[in-house]
């Protein structure tokens, strides 16, 4: 194998010192002539020289990396969240290191430790299963700023959040305004705090109509397309006119299960989701959902974290982003009068 090109090789080819090459490549070459800078940069490209990452970190005193921990990369919501992070990080010349913890708490803890070992400048933690106090204790002890997402009750660390309680209310209000009274709720097997808030808001919305959501109308399954699909029989057994799915992934799986049984959406069963992932607009019928601004959440989370890195003494940063009802074609009007 050919030997790796070193900074010394590049300096010799350019006829300058190693220090000169280092400063030019690190954006600190203002005192050198444009001819020298152009020569170094052209030779770098020609020779295929890539700076040694660890050596650069020692010189710069920063890895320029942000650790990102998400529970499920397969969920399009988190894919959009990461796209927002990537765009904002690029603007600030940071590189995100992304870990998918597959909703495994032990794996999440291990990844946080690995990011600490790799001297990530800061962390964005999108997990509702890890305890916020544990996160704070580990990261604060190691002097690593962090931002929490999906930790609506956290009073420590910076955070980006949406009002899931209000989101649940919005879903209930819409279904009830379309005349539905017998409504089933499709939720995950592990009820995290943000999902609890979503459910509580939905129950509160029904209470305004003097209705209750009984426990036997709540169906639990995995918060995936497969989980929604596997819950089909249990959902249909409730004889509901509408289902509120706690996320769009489950709703899309339920679509398949319902349609395989020869039933029509929304004629035979109305379905409403939560998140408004891109697929919601591409299934038939198009899925009515509560929109979470996933891309903007990723952008804002990154901006706040880098603001914290630049100014560690900033006051607590807490940014709430709005939810929006997106009405499409999956909920049928039963009657127009609102009781």
Buried (B, 14 or more C-beta within 10 A) or exposed (E): EEEEBEBEBBBBBBEBEEEBBBBBBEEEBEEBEEEBBEBBBEBBEEBEBEBEEEEBBEEEEEBBBBBBBBBBBEBBBBBBBBBBBBEBBEEBEBEBBBBBBEBEBEBBBEBBEEBBEEBBBBBBBBBBBBEBEEBBEBBEEEEBBBBBBBBBEBEBBBBBBBBBBBBBBBBBBBBBEBBBBEBBBBBBEBBBBBBBBBBBBBBBBBEEBEBEBEEEBBBBBBBBBBBBBBBBEEBBEBEBBBBBBBBBBBBBBBBBBBBEEEEEBBEBBBBBBBBBBEBBEEBEBBBBBBBBBBBBBBBBBBBBBBBBBEEEEEEEBEBEBEBEBBEBEBBBEBEEEEE
